[in-house]
Amino acid sequence: MAAATAADSVADALASTAVDSVADALASTAIFAYSDSDDLLLPNFLASTAAAPSSPLHAQLHHFHIPSLPSPITVRALPSRGISFQLWPSAATLLRVLPASPRLLPRAPPLSVLELGSGTGAAGLALAAALPARAVLSDLPDALPNLRHNADLNAHLLAAAGAAASVVPLPWGDAAAMEEVAAAAPFDVVVASDVVYYEALVDPLIETLRFFVKGDVVFLMAHMRRWKRTDNKFFAKARKAFDVEVVHEDPPLEGCRHGPVVYRFTAKKQQGKK
């Protein structure tokens, strides 16, 4: 992910922005790009963000409005804690695009969804409510207390939508952890946003995808290019195991080279099998 100073600048920008100015806040640093210009993709599913008053942890509350719910999905971000506790632009793209694009899903809802590298859980929780779905949100142990806080905060809203969310630890590439998560229930869809950033995590992430994305399971990833070497390594390895399709692309904002892109991964068919 970006350097700490860049992350801090985004957090500061979000903290001072009005509800309808998220894109401008994210565009204030050249590392990030966020576009909400393609409104036709999701005419009835709008994401907005508002910062909570300052606290000792500099907590921020972000709100995602879903027409079928009486009040917005709300997640707490703790930017001072690091990258797993912040809201990143690709999450907003993912939760904006998928509910409006049923063709990307392997079957009609309700669905069973696994989110990798959930962070604040913004994408997973909003998708669970919008699809609807039973979502399993996963991340490293350090991120789980805030992730559970956000899942509990929205439990009543998800229940009203016929959805649910649970939280589990899932270090990528950890065979025992993957087996434990898979034992709970089969998944229809795996999702992730802004998870390709550290080169050392490429192989564990690919191993995790190979474990879960089999048969008819679909992996939908929102990603914004930041590090050429890491991206090249990830996609070169991914295309050996999966068919990878670009299904949506946000245009970059001024001063940014790339916008979030949504990819659809499906397992390659073995030779001799249909």
C-alpha positions as CSV (number, residue, x, y, z in Angstrom):
1,M,0.0,0.0,0.0
2,A,1.1,3.6,0.0
3,A,3.6,5.2,2.3
4,A,2.4,6.3,5.7
5,T,2.5,10.0,4.7
6,A,0.3,9.4,1.7
7,A,-2.2,7.4,3.8
8,D,-2.3,10.1,6.4
9,S,-3.1,12.7,3.7
10,V,-6.0,10.7,2.5
11,A,-7.3,10.2,6.1
12,D,-7.0,14.0,6.7
13,A,-8.8,14.7,3.4
14,L,-11.6,12.3,4.3
15,A,-11.9,13.8,7.8
16,S,-12.5,17.3,6.4
17,T,-14.7,16.4,3.5
18,A,-18.5,16.8,3.2
19,V,-20.7,13.7,2.6
20,D,-20.8,14.1,-1.1
21,S,-17.1,14.9,-1.7
22,V,-15.4,11.5,-1.2
23,A,-14.0,11.5,-4.7
24,D,-12.4,14.9,-4.3
25,A,-10.9,13.8,-1.0
26,L,-9.3,10.7,-2.5
27,A,-8.1,12.6,-5.6
28,S,-6.2,15.0,-3.4
29,T,-3.2,12.6,-3.5
30,A,-1.8,11.3,-6.8
31,I,-1.5,7.8,-5.5
32,F,-5.2,7.2,-5.4
33,A,-8.0,7.5,-7.9
34,Y,-11.8,7.2,-7.3
35,S,-14.5,8.0,-9.7
36,D,-18.2,8.2,-9.1
37,S,-19.0,9.6,-12.5
38,D,-20.5,6.4,-14.0
39,D,-23.8,6.7,-12.2
40,L,-25.6,4.5,-14.7
41,L,-23.9,1.4,-13.4
42,L,-25.7,1.7,-10.1
43,P,-28.6,4.2,-10.2
44,N,-30.1,3.1,-6.9
45,F,-27.1,2.2,-4.8
46,L,-25.2,5.2,-3.6
47,A,-22.1,5.3,-1.3
48,S,-21.4,8.3,0.8
49,T,-18.9,9.0,3.5
50,A,-18.9,11.3,6.6
51,A,-16.3,11.6,9.2
52,A,-17.2,11.1,12.8
53,P,-16.0,13.7,15.4
54,S,-12.4,13.3,16.4
55,S,-11.6,10.8,19.1
56,P,-8.4,9.5,20.8
57,L,-8.3,6.8,18.0
58,H,-9.2,9.4,15.3
59,A,-12.2,7.1,14.4
60,Q,-14.2,7.9,11.3
61,L,-17.7,6.6,10.4
62,H,-18.5,5.9,6.8
63,H,-22.0,5.4,5.6
64,F,-23.3,3.4,2.6
65,H,-26.9,4.0,1.5
66,I,-28.8,1.0,0.2
67,P,-32.4,1.6,-0.9
68,S,-33.8,-1.6,0.5
69,L,-32.6,-0.7,4.0
70,P,-34.2,1.8,6.4
71,S,-30.8,3.3,7.4
72,P,-27.3,3.1,5.9
73,I,-24.6,0.5,6.5
74,T,-22.1,2.2,8.8
75,V,-18.4,1.2,9.3
76,R,-15.8,2.6,11.6
77,A,-12.4,3.3,10.2
78,L,-9.3,3.9,12.4
79,P,-6.8,5.5,10.0
80,S,-4.1,6.0,12.6
81,R,-3.9,2.2,13.1
82,G,-2.7,1.4,9.6
83,I,-3.8,0.3,6.2
84,S,-6.2,-2.5,7.4
85,F,-8.2,0.1,9.3
86,Q,-8.8,2.6,6.4
87,L,-11.4,2.8,3.6
88,W,-9.8,2.4,0.2
89,P,-11.2,3.5,-3.1
90,S,-11.6,0.1,-4.8
91,A,-14.0,-1.0,-2.0
92,A,-16.4,1.7,-3.1
93,T,-16.1,0.6,-6.7
94,L,-16.7,-3.0,-5.9
95,L,-19.8,-2.4,-3.8
96,R,-21.1,0.1,-6.4
97,V,-20.7,-2.3,-9.4
98,L,-21.6,-5.8,-8.2
99,P,-25.2,-5.3,-7.1
100,A,-25.9,-3.7,-10.4
101,S,-24.3,-6.4,-12.4
102,P,-26.0,-9.8,-11.7
103,R,-24.3,-11.3,-14.8
104,L,-21.0,-11.3,-12.9
105,L,-22.4,-13.6,-10.3
106,P,-22.5,-17.4,-10.6
107,R,-26.2,-17.6,-9.7
108,A,-29.1,-15.6,-8.4
109,P,-29.0,-14.4,-4.7
110,P,-29.1,-15.3,-1.9
111,L,-25.4,-16.1,-2.1
112,S,-22.6,-17.2,0.2
113,V,-19.7,-14.8,-0.1
114,L,-16.1,-14.8,1.3
115,E,-14.3,-11.5,1.5
116,L,-10.5,-11.7,1.6
117,G,-8.5,-8.9,3.4
118,S,-11.8,-7.3,4.6
119,G,-10.1,-4.4,6.5
120,T,-13.0,-2.3,7.8
121,G,-15.5,-4.7,6.1
122,A,-17.2,-1.9,4.1
123,A,-17.4,-3.8,0.9
124,G,-18.4,-7.1,2.4
125,L,-21.1,-5.7,4.7
126,A,-22.6,-3.5,2.0
127,L,-22.6,-6.3,-0.6
128,A,-24.1,-8.7,1.9
129,A,-27.0,-6.3,2.4
130,A,-27.4,-5.4,-1.2
131,L,-27.3,-8.8,-2.9
132,P,-28.3,-10.2,-0.3
133,A,-25.8,-12.7,0.9
134,R,-24.3,-14.6,3.9
135,A,-20.9,-13.0,4.0
136,V,-17.8,-14.3,5.8
137,L,-15.4,-11.4,6.4
138,S,-11.7,-12.3,6.9
139,D,-8.4,-10.7,7.7
140,L,-5.4,-11.0,10.0
141,P,-6.0,-11.2,13.7
142,D,-5.0,-7.6,14.4
143,A,-7.8,-6.3,12.2
144,L,-10.5,-8.5,13.6
145,P,-11.7,-6.5,16.7
146,N,-12.6,-3.5,14.5
147,L,-14.1,-5.8,11.8
148,R,-16.3,-7.5,14.4
149,H,-17.3,-4.1,15.7
150,N,-18.5,-3.2,12.3
151,A,-20.3,-6.5,11.7
152,D,-22.1,-6.2,15.0
153,L,-23.0,-2.6,14.3
154,N,-24.8,-3.6,11.1
155,A,-26.2,-7.0,12.2
156,H,-29.8,-5.8,12.5
157,L,-29.7,-4.1,9.1
158,L,-28.3,-7.2,7.4
159,A,-31.0,-9.4,9.1
160,A,-33.7,-7.1,7.8
161,A,-32.3,-7.6,4.3
162,G,-32.2,-11.4,4.7
163,A,-28.4,-11.3,5.0
164,A,-25.8,-12.0,7.6
165,A,-22.1,-11.5,8.3
166,S,-19.5,-13.3,10.4
167,V,-15.8,-12.6,11.0
168,V,-12.9,-15.1,10.8
169,P,-9.1,-15.0,10.9
170,L,-7.6,-16.0,7.5
171,P,-3.9,-15.5,6.9
172,W,-3.4,-16.1,3.2
173,G,-1.7,-19.4,2.4
174,D,-2.4,-20.8,5.8
175,A,-3.7,-24.3,5.0
176,A,-5.2,-25.0,8.4
177,A,-7.0,-21.6,8.4
178,M,-8.3,-22.1,4.9
179,E,-9.6,-25.6,5.7
180,E,-11.4,-24.3,8.8
181,V,-13.1,-21.5,6.9
182,A,-14.1,-23.8,4.0
183,A,-15.6,-26.3,6.5
184,A,-18.3,-23.9,7.6
185,A,-20.1,-23.8,4.3
186,P,-19.4,-23.7,0.5
187,F,-18.9,-20.3,-1.1
188,D,-20.4,-19.1,-4.3
189,V,-18.3,-15.9,-4.6
190,V,-15.0,-14.7,-3.3
191,V,-14.5,-10.9,-3.3
192,A,-11.6,-8.6,-2.4
193,S,-10.6,-4.9,-3.0
194,D,-7.2,-3.3,-3.0
195,V,-5.4,-6.5,-1.8
196,V,-2.5,-6.6,-4.3
197,Y,0.2,-4.3,-2.9
198,Y,3.0,-6.2,-1.1
199,E,5.0,-8.4,-3.4
200,A,5.7,-10.8,-0.6
201,L,1.9,-11.5,-0.3
202,V,1.4,-12.4,-4.0
203,D,2.2,-16.1,-3.6
204,P,0.1,-16.6,-0.4
205,L,-2.8,-14.7,-2.1
206,I,-2.6,-16.9,-5.2
207,E,-2.5,-20.0,-3.1
208,T,-5.6,-18.8,-1.2
209,L,-7.4,-18.1,-4.5
210,R,-6.5,-21.6,-5.8
211,F,-7.9,-23.1,-2.7
212,F,-11.3,-21.3,-2.8
213,V,-11.9,-20.5,-6.4
214,K,-12.8,-23.9,-7.9
215,G,-15.6,-25.2,-10.0
216,D,-18.3,-22.6,-10.4
217,V,-16.9,-20.3,-7.7
218,V,-16.2,-16.8,-9.0
219,F,-13.6,-14.3,-7.6
220,L,-14.4,-10.7,-8.1
221,M,-11.6,-8.2,-7.3
222,A,-11.5,-4.4,-7.4
223,H,-8.0,-3.2,-7.8
224,M,-6.1,-0.1,-8.6
225,R,-2.6,-0.3,-10.1
226,R,0.1,1.2,-7.8
227,W,3.2,-1.0,-8.1
228,K,4.0,-2.2,-11.6
229,R,6.3,-5.1,-10.5
230,T,3.9,-6.4,-7.9
231,D,0.9,-6.1,-10.3
232,N,2.8,-7.9,-13.1
233,K,3.8,-10.7,-10.8
234,F,0.3,-11.2,-9.5
235,F,-1.5,-11.2,-12.8
236,A,1.1,-13.4,-14.5
237,K,0.7,-16.0,-11.8
238,A,-3.1,-15.6,-11.7
239,R,-3.6,-16.1,-15.4
240,K,-1.9,-19.5,-15.1
241,A,-4.6,-20.8,-12.9
242,F,-7.6,-18.6,-13.8
243,D,-9.4,-17.0,-16.7
244,V,-9.2,-13.3,-15.9
245,E,-11.6,-10.8,-17.4
246,V,-11.9,-7.1,-16.9
247,V,-15.5,-6.3,-16.3
248,H,-15.5,-2.7,-15.2
249,E,-13.0,0.2,-15.2
250,D,-13.3,3.5,-13.5
251,P,-11.6,6.4,-15.3
252,P,-8.7,8.1,-13.5
253,L,-9.3,11.5,-11.9
254,E,-7.0,14.4,-12.7
255,G,-3.5,13.8,-11.4
256,C,-3.9,10.0,-11.2
257,R,-2.8,7.5,-13.8
258,H,-5.3,4.7,-12.9
259,G,-8.8,4.2,-11.5
260,P,-10.2,1.1,-9.8
261,V,-10.7,-1.8,-12.1
262,V,-13.0,-4.8,-11.4
263,Y,-11.7,-8.2,-12.5
264,R,-13.6,-11.5,-12.7
265,F,-11.6,-14.7,-12.1
266,T,-12.9,-18.2,-12.9
267,A,-10.9,-21.5,-12.6
268,K,-9.4,-22.7,-15.8
269,K,-11.1,-25.8,-17.2
270,Q,-8.9,-28.8,-17.1
271,Q,-8.0,-30.3,-20.5
272,G,-10.3,-33.0,-21.5
273,K,-13.1,-31.7,-19.2
274,K,-16.0,-29.5,-20.2
